[in-house]
Amino acid sequence: MRQEIRHLWRLWNDRLNKITFERTDGAIAQQPPSLGLTQPIMPSDFFENKIANITRGAALLDGGLIDSNRSWSFWHRIRRPNAANGFLPGRNIVKGKLVALSGGGLCQLSSMVYHLALLGGLTVLERHPHSLDIYAEDERFTPLGADATVVWGFKDLRLHNPHPFRVSFGFRVEQDKLIGELRSDANLTAHHVEFVRVSLERPWIQVNTMVNQCLQVSTVYEQKQGLQVVT
């Protein structure tokens, strides 16, 4: 109920501020894709459900166009991550605990979108990092700092296309890998993106996201490797 109320509040706030988002599908002819990322989908609790959720989410995001000077929202594309929309229970971080909720695993997809956006020079309007770092180094599917968590009604990933041409996301799952692409109507040179760790007093760690050697954002995580799902 809290999520639905919050979602309605966000819709009303967007309408008041005349904020609109692209929901256009189409093909961009450029071959090969301008930018691409491939990530393993790592074994974890609810692994089969995670594969199913990421596959469903990838299908909903695939082919989405963003016109020049237009904005894009993760939840505007995905819609509610419930059973009626094809999503299954999977693990999520809620108030510092791992719990099973519908749509678990979508954060890997939103994180890849965020990373592609940084590489492609898109403007990040809204991004929320995870509060916890739960992964050992050999368990990571993306660099620490490249994450973007999403929570229906509360936390979205929102982007803006500042380029004078269209861009388009492409996503697919092949075996246990998530493949993401960013295509464009014109040549798109990849930005140089680094995630630089800064040691703090344990259990905290800071990551500075550098884009073309300029600080984009600093994120602080609490390290809790080995956290187990609460049932």
C-alpha positions as CSV (number, residue, x, y, z in Angstrom):
1,M,0.0,0.0,0.0
2,R,2.8,2.4,0.9
3,Q,4.4,1.8,-2.5
4,E,1.2,2.4,-4.4
5,I,0.5,5.6,-2.5
6,R,4.1,6.8,-3.1
7,H,3.8,5.9,-6.8
8,L,0.6,7.9,-7.2
9,W,2.3,10.8,-5.4
10,R,5.2,10.7,-7.9
11,L,2.8,10.6,-10.8
12,W,1.0,13.7,-9.5
13,N,4.3,15.5,-8.8
14,D,5.6,14.7,-12.4
15,R,2.3,16.0,-13.8
16,L,2.5,19.2,-11.8
17,N,6.1,19.8,-12.9
18,K,5.2,18.8,-16.5
19,I,7.7,16.0,-16.5
20,T,7.2,13.4,-19.2
21,F,9.1,10.3,-20.3
22,E,9.8,8.6,-23.5
23,R,7.9,5.3,-24.1
24,T,8.8,4.9,-27.8
25,D,10.1,1.7,-29.4
26,G,12.0,1.5,-32.6
27,A,15.1,0.5,-34.4
28,I,18.3,2.4,-34.9
29,A,20.1,1.2,-37.9
30,Q,23.7,1.8,-36.8
31,Q,25.8,-1.3,-36.7
32,P,27.6,-2.3,-34.5
33,P,26.1,-0.8,-31.4
34,S,27.9,2.3,-30.2
35,L,28.5,0.9,-26.7
36,G,28.1,-2.4,-25.0
37,L,28.5,-4.2,-21.7
38,T,28.3,-7.9,-20.7
39,Q,27.8,-9.1,-17.2
40,P,27.5,-12.6,-15.6
41,I,24.3,-13.3,-13.7
42,M,25.8,-14.7,-10.6
43,P,24.4,-17.7,-8.7
44,S,22.4,-16.6,-5.6
45,D,19.2,-17.3,-3.6
46,F,16.2,-17.5,-6.0
47,F,18.6,-17.9,-8.9
48,E,16.1,-19.2,-11.4
49,N,13.6,-16.5,-10.5
50,K,16.4,-13.9,-10.9
51,I,17.1,-15.1,-14.4
52,A,13.4,-15.0,-15.2
53,N,13.0,-11.4,-13.8
54,I,16.1,-10.1,-15.6
55,T,14.9,-11.7,-18.8
56,R,11.4,-10.2,-18.4
57,G,12.9,-6.8,-17.6
58,A,15.3,-6.9,-20.5
59,A,12.4,-7.6,-22.9
60,L,10.5,-4.6,-21.6
61,L,13.5,-2.2,-21.9
62,D,14.8,-3.6,-25.2
63,G,14.4,-1.2,-28.2
64,G,13.3,1.8,-26.1
65,L,14.2,5.0,-27.9
66,I,15.1,8.3,-26.3
67,D,14.8,11.3,-28.6
68,S,17.1,14.3,-28.4
69,N,16.4,16.4,-25.3
70,R,13.9,13.9,-23.9
71,S,13.9,12.0,-20.7
72,W,13.6,8.3,-19.7
73,S,12.4,6.5,-16.6
74,F,13.1,2.9,-15.6
75,W,9.8,2.3,-13.9
76,H,7.9,4.1,-16.7
77,R,9.2,1.3,-19.0
78,I,9.0,-1.6,-16.6
79,R,5.7,-0.8,-14.9
80,R,4.8,-2.6,-11.7
81,P,7.1,-5.5,-10.9
82,N,4.4,-7.9,-9.9
83,A,3.1,-11.4,-10.9
84,A,0.6,-9.9,-13.3
85,N,3.5,-8.2,-15.2
86,G,5.5,-11.5,-15.4
87,F,7.8,-11.1,-12.3
88,L,8.6,-13.6,-9.6
89,P,9.9,-13.4,-6.0
90,G,13.6,-12.7,-5.7
91,R,16.0,-11.2,-3.2
92,N,16.1,-7.5,-2.4
93,I,17.8,-5.4,0.2
94,V,15.2,-3.8,2.5
95,K,16.2,-1.8,5.6
96,G,19.6,-3.5,5.7
97,K,18.2,-7.0,5.2
98,L,18.0,-9.4,2.3
99,V,14.3,-10.4,1.8
100,A,12.3,-12.0,-1.0
101,L,10.1,-9.6,-3.0
102,S,8.6,-9.7,-6.4
103,G,10.9,-8.5,-9.1
104,G,14.1,-9.4,-7.2
105,G,17.2,-9.1,-9.5
106,L,16.0,-6.1,-11.5
107,C,18.7,-4.0,-9.8
108,Q,21.3,-5.7,-12.0
109,L,19.4,-4.5,-15.0
110,S,19.0,-0.9,-13.7
111,S,22.7,-0.9,-12.8
112,M,23.7,-1.8,-16.3
113,V,21.4,1.0,-17.7
114,Y,23.2,3.4,-15.3
115,H,26.7,2.2,-16.4
116,L,25.7,2.5,-20.1
117,A,24.3,6.0,-19.5
118,L,27.7,7.1,-17.9
119,L,29.6,5.7,-20.8
120,G,27.3,7.3,-23.4
121,G,27.2,10.8,-21.9
122,L,23.6,10.7,-20.9
123,T,22.5,13.0,-18.0
124,V,21.6,11.1,-14.9
125,L,18.5,12.8,-13.4
126,E,17.9,10.3,-10.6
127,R,20.0,7.4,-9.3
128,H,20.0,5.7,-6.0
129,P,23.0,3.6,-4.9
130,H,22.6,0.5,-2.7
131,S,23.2,1.3,1.0
132,L,25.1,-2.0,1.5
133,D,28.0,-3.7,-0.3
134,I,27.1,-7.4,0.1
135,Y,29.5,-8.9,-2.5
136,A,33.0,-10.4,-2.2
137,E,35.3,-9.4,-5.1
138,D,34.8,-12.7,-6.9
139,E,31.0,-12.4,-6.6
140,R,30.6,-8.9,-8.3
141,F,28.7,-8.6,-11.6
142,T,29.6,-4.9,-11.9
143,P,32.2,-2.6,-10.4
144,L,31.4,-1.2,-6.9
145,G,30.0,2.2,-7.6
146,A,28.3,1.2,-10.9
147,D,25.1,0.2,-9.1
148,A,21.6,1.8,-9.3
149,T,18.9,0.3,-7.1
150,V,15.2,0.7,-7.9
151,V,12.2,0.4,-5.7
152,W,8.7,0.7,-7.1
153,G,7.1,4.0,-6.0
154,F,10.2,5.2,-4.1
155,K,13.4,4.9,-6.1
156,D,13.7,5.3,-9.9
157,L,16.5,5.6,-12.4
158,R,15.8,8.6,-14.6
159,L,18.0,9.8,-17.6
160,H,18.0,12.6,-20.1
161,N,19.4,12.5,-23.6
162,P,21.4,15.7,-24.2
163,H,22.7,14.6,-27.6
164,P,21.3,16.1,-30.9
165,F,20.4,12.6,-32.0
166,R,18.3,9.6,-30.8
167,V,19.7,6.9,-28.6
168,S,18.3,3.4,-27.9
169,F,18.9,0.7,-25.3
170,G,19.1,-3.0,-26.3
171,F,19.1,-5.8,-23.8
172,R,19.0,-9.6,-23.9
173,V,19.9,-12.6,-21.7
174,E,22.0,-15.3,-23.2
175,Q,22.5,-18.3,-20.9
176,D,23.7,-16.8,-17.6
177,K,24.8,-13.5,-19.1
178,L,23.1,-10.1,-19.4
179,I,24.1,-8.1,-22.5
180,G,23.3,-4.4,-22.8
181,E,23.9,-2.1,-25.7
182,L,23.5,1.6,-26.4
183,R,22.8,2.5,-30.0
184,S,22.6,6.0,-31.6
185,D,21.8,7.7,-34.9
186,A,25.2,9.2,-35.0
187,N,28.7,8.3,-33.8
188,L,28.8,8.2,-30.0
189,T,32.3,8.2,-28.4
190,A,32.5,6.4,-25.1
191,H,33.3,8.5,-22.1
192,H,36.1,7.4,-19.8
193,V,34.4,6.1,-16.6
194,E,36.3,5.0,-13.5
195,F,35.1,3.9,-10.1
196,V,37.8,4.9,-7.6
197,R,37.7,3.4,-4.1
198,V,38.6,5.5,-1.1
199,S,39.3,3.6,2.2
200,L,37.3,4.7,5.2
201,E,37.0,3.3,8.7
202,R,35.5,-0.2,8.5
203,P,32.9,-1.2,7.7
204,W,32.5,1.8,5.4
205,I,34.0,2.4,1.9
206,Q,33.7,5.3,-0.5
207,V,33.6,5.1,-4.3
208,N,34.2,8.2,-6.4
209,T,32.7,7.9,-9.9
210,M,34.9,9.7,-12.4
211,V,33.7,10.6,-15.9
212,N,36.4,11.9,-18.2
213,Q,38.5,12.6,-15.1
214,C,35.7,14.7,-13.5
215,L,33.9,13.7,-10.3
216,Q,30.4,12.6,-11.1
217,V,29.3,11.5,-7.7
218,S,30.7,10.0,-4.4
219,T,29.0,7.0,-2.8
220,V,29.5,5.5,0.6
221,Y,28.6,1.9,1.3
222,E,28.5,-0.2,4.4
223,Q,30.3,-3.5,3.7
224,K,28.3,-6.6,4.8
225,Q,29.6,-9.5,2.8
226,G,27.9,-12.8,3.4
227,L,24.5,-11.3,4.3
228,Q,21.8,-14.0,4.1
229,V,18.2,-13.8,3.0
230,V,15.7,-13.5,5.8
231,T,12.8,-15.9,5.4
